[in-house]
Amino acid sequence: MSNWVWFHRLASPPSFYRTAGKLQWWFGVPAALLMAYGLYGGLVLAPADYQQGEAFRIIYVHVPSAWLSLFVYTSMAVAGGVALIWRMKLAEIYVTAAAPLGASFTALALVTGMLWGKPMWGTYWVWDARLTSELILLFLYLGVMALGGAWDDPRRGARAASVLAVVGVINVPIVHYSVEWWNSLHQGPTVTKFDQPSIAAEMLWPLLAMALGFTFYFAAVQCTRMRAALIDRDRDARWLKQAWGRA
């Protein structure tokens, strides 16, 4: 019972506004530290790959971006389901606030993948299963963003965006498993092969730090964006005026 009380309190706009204001710093500071270590470890300390040479270092941006592109959309689908079933305002806000961030991560993953593909494959783009499904993911993000802003009533737009988020989540496992299901040019998993790791420890730890740093960065910015969306929606609410008065 206490867990449900905590859940409903967090779902309350005044409670979330206060909590997110604190969390954005608790997420933001570790994000900066982790990414600083990851970049220094990956770009300076890690040795060059014996096959790819210095070009492999793009993974320290590409892999975390690709991971976040999937993680953010999955979290949007969960929030979208909550929004459609329980009509929870904060879940609706989560979907519309996260979509631009997820689209940015997806675009970054595609661009860095193209830059890596040129020296490795001899071309920036091929209609590979992983690349094509990741491009579809970007279009899904853009669709969620478009639906979220298509109505004057933000709640109607958010519910329409939630429907697409829930339906489009079927593409997430397709992106993830595409290199295993189809004959793909994209290299197979290396980080998740803990039984037979394909990446040296001095390369792996900075990569894990970057992935965790990117995740904390998303959480920090998402808290900020959701607080801003609450201000926009509830600008005349008494609780918001009281919160500003205490600030």
N, C-alpha and C positions, 0 to 999 in steps of 0.2 A: 504493500500500500504506500509506503514512504517513497518508493521509487517513482510511482505514478504522481505523487504530490510534487516531487522534484521536477518531473518532466513537465507538468502543467505550469509550474512556476517559471521554468525556463522559457516556455512557450508564451508567457505573458510579455507583451511588448515592453512595459516598463522594466521588468526584471531582466529581459534579454538585453535591453539597451545598456543597462548598468554593467551586466556581466561581460558583454562584448567589448565595452570600453576598456576593461581590464585585460581581457584575453588578447586583444590585438597587440598589446605590448609583450605579453608572455609568449606569444607566437613569433612576433616580429624580431625580438632580440636574438633568440636561438637561430632563427632563419638566417640572419646576417652573419652570425658566427660560423654556422655550419657551411654556408656557401663560401665564406672567406677561406676556411680550411680546405674545402673541396676544390676550389679553384687553384689554390696554391699547391695542394698536393697533386692535383691532376695535371696542371700545366707546367709545374716546375719540378716537383720531386719525382713523379712517376717516370719510369724509363720509356723510351719509344717502343712501340710494338715491333716485333721482329718481322712482321709481314706488311703492316700498314704504315709503319714509320710514324712520323709526327701527326699524320692525318687522323689517327685514332682518337686524338684528344678531343675531338668534337663530341665524343660520347658524353662528356661531362656536362654538356648542355642538352644534347639530343635525347639521351635516355631519360633524364628526369622530366623533360618536357613531354615525351611520349607517355610516361607513367602518369603524369598529372592529367593528360588529355583523357585517359580512360577513367582515372579515379574521380575526376570532377563530374564527368557525365554520369557515372554510376551513382554518385551521391545526389545528383540532380534527379535521377529517376526515383530514388528512394524518397526524397523530399516531395517530388511530384505526386507519388502515390499517397503520401500523407496529406498533401494539399487536396487531392481529389476525394479522398475518403472522409477526412475529418474537417475539411475546409479551414485549415489552420493558416492564419495570415503569415506567420513567420516562415512556414514551409513554402508558401507561394513566393515570398520575397527571396528565399534562398535560391529558388530555381532561376528567377530573373536576374539576380545579382551575380550568380556563379557563371552564367552562360558566357558573358564577354571574357571572363578569365579563362574558362575552358577553351574558348575559341582561340585566345592568344597562345595558350600552351600548344594547342594542336597546330596552329600555323607555324610556331617556332619549331616544332618537331618536324614538320614537312620541309621547312626551309633548310634546317641543319642536315636533314637526311639527304636533300638534294645536293648540298655542298659536299657531303661525304661521298655521295654516289658518283659525282663527276670523276674524281681520281680513281675510284675503285671499279666502277662499271663503265667509265668512258662517256657517260651521259648524265644529265641532271635528273631525268625522269624516265621511268618505264612504267607500264601499266601492270606493275607487280601487285599481287594480292594484298600485301601489307600496305603498300603506298595507296592503292585505290581505296581500300576500306578506311584508311586514315583520312583520306580526302572526303569520303562520304561523311565521316564523323564531323569534319569541319562544317560541311553543309548542314548537318543536323543542328550543330550549335547556332549557326546563322539563322536557321529556321526557328529555333526557340527564341532567339533574340527578336526576330521579326514579329512573331506571334505575340510576344510579351508587350510590344509597343503598338499593336494594331488596333487596340480599342481605347476609347477615352477613359473607360473604367479600368483602372490598373488591375483590379481583382479578376475581371473577366479575361483580360489579356494573360494574366499569370496562370489561370486555370487552363487556357488554351495551350500555353507553353508547357504546362505540366503534362498534358496529354501527349504531346510530341516527345517530351523527355522520357516518359514511360514506354512509349511505343518504340522509340529509337534505340533504347538500351540493348536491343537484340544485336546491334552492330558491335557492341563492345567485345563480346567473346569472339566475334568474327575477326576483329582487328588482332586480338591477343593470340588466337590460335591459327591465324592465316598461314604462318610459316610452316606449321605442322600439317595442316589440312591440304595445302596445295604446293605444287612445285614452285618455290619462291626464290628469287634472287637474294632477298633479304636474309642476312645471317640469322641463325637460330639463337635460342636463349643461351646466355653465358652467365649472367649474374645469378639466376635462379637454379643453376645446376650445382647444388651444394654437394651432391655425392661425387661428382667429377667436375670440379670447377674449371672453367675455361679462361679465367682471368687471374693474373697474379695478385697477391694480397696488396702490394703497394699501389696497384691500379684500382683494386676493388674498394678499399676503404674511402678514398676520396669520392668515388662514384656513389657509394651509399650515403655519404655525408651530403652530397649535392641533392640526391633524391629526397632525403629527409628535410634538407633546407628548403627545397622547392615546395614541399608539402606544408611546412610551417609558414612559408611565405604566402601560399594560397590561403591558409587559415586566417592569417593576420589581415590580409587585404579583404577577404570575404567578410570578416567581422566589421571592418570599416564601411564596406559597401552596403551591408545590411543595415547598419546604424543610419547611414545616409538615406536609405530607402524608407526607413521608419520615420525619419524626420520629414521627408517629403509627403508621406501618406498621412501622418498624424500631426501635422504642423500646428493645428489648432487644438490638439488634445490637452486636457488639463495636466496629465502626467508628464508630458513633455515640457510644459512650461515650468512645472515644479522641478524637473530634473535640471533644466537650465538655470533655474533660480538657485539651486544648491551649488551648481558649478560656479 
